[in-house]
Amino acid sequence: MQTYLRWAFIILVITALTACGKTDEKIHEHLEAAVELEKGFLEQQAPLRLAEKEEYERYEALISQNVGEKEEIEALAAEAIEQTYRREEIIALEKESMTASYEAFKNIESYVEKYKDPDMKALLEEMMKTMSERYHLYETIAADYVAGIELDRQLYEMLKDESTSIESLQEQIERINAKYEQINEAKSEFNERTKEYNEQKREFYNGTKLNVQY
């Protein structure tokens, strides 16, 4: 009887360890799927910086024109406005990638709920909270960025209009600067959450028996 109980206990332990290992593997699959989907977001950074640079070059050329150079001003404004639409396209692709990544990440939730180790479960729950905050920060950044683009377009239209006063232009520029300052602050928070999430993810992998290079 004692032998049977001892072997029964060993079998239960092995079964529990196996189940835990499978849970870790599933969580790993979803976390890495999220990483793969977020590559689209990363790939849009260089094109976005280029579009911003080219647009700013048009803006600098615009403000250096004399008031009477109507054709040149309209041509430069049109080119700058074209870049604003290019930036909107890039942000749409960026957001599509981030949304898909977050949806993939959320698939770990059902596995976290069943996790046996209380410390690891707490770590995973904290990781989910961090990623949620990170994604919602990104949503705010994207929405504010699109709002900033609209302010930029308004400025280029104002520069085309000879009757626009210096005061009106200054007020618009101040609105634009305030918007992009707000975006930069949110980006700093987003980067902090990204760093925090990566540290939590590394801690999780280190606590499992998975052979993950991270």
PyMOL commands that set and color helices and strands:
alter all, ss='L'
color gray80, all
select helices_A, chain A and resi 2-43+45-63+70-113+118-160+166-206
alter helices_A, ss='H'
color red, helices_A
deselect
rebuild
show_as cartoon
